Amino acid sequence: HPIIDKLKVNVHGHLTVNNEKMSKSRGTGISPLRYLDLKMNPEWLRYYLAFKLNARVEDLDFTGDDFVARVNSDLIGKYVNIASRCAGFIAKRFDGKLASALSDDARSWIERALNGENGERQASIAANFESREFGKALREIMEVADVANRYVDENKPWLLAKDETNTAELHDVCTTALSLF
């Protein structure tokens, strides 16, 4: 039947905690409601679990130390870091408006970030999501964040902001970083 041919059932292995099966009686497990009661960001948990998922049916293990390290490294240290270093300048110096055009250098950084070394990063990310290789897709997205952070490090908006003659360049740099964000 044609409908059955297109039907896909997505499955994954069990979620373990510290390499143990979850068990209410032993108190091993993750309670989503308890997690939310602690005012933890649900996006962090989604990211962590997605980072560990792949197309194979295998167990994935949750450990608190790994969770904290992944959130601090990827989401805060890489991803949020991009916006935190540039959004304030856009808000304070440019009335919250991004630049209407970007320099050739800025466009080349965006091209490098989005296309990667082989020129196919965006297609690869999409293909990995489509094939349920979520961890691979997120690793590639973090590579984009790495390029964005290198761009910010090399262009140092915090130094550009100290000299009024650099206003256009500051706007360009911050717009580029936030576009990549």
Sequence and secondary structure as in RCSB ss.txt:
>XXXX:A:sequence
HPIIDKLKVNVHGHLTVNNEKMSKSRGTGISPLRYLDLKMNPEWLRYYLAFKLNARVEDLDFTGDDFVARVNSDL
IGKYVNIASRCAGFIAKRFDGKLASALSDDARSWIERALNGENGERQASIAANFESREFGKALREIMEVADVANR
YVDENKPWLLAKDETNTAELHDVCTTALSLF
>XXXX:A:secstr
 HHHHH        EEETTEE BTTTTBS  HHHHHHTT  HHHHHHHHHHH  SS   EEE HHHHHHHIIIII
IIIIIHHHHHHHHHHHHHSTT   SS  HHHHHHHHHHHHTTTT HHHHHHHHHHTT HHHHHHHHHHHHHHHHH
HHHHH HHHHTT GGGHHHHHHHHHHHHHH 
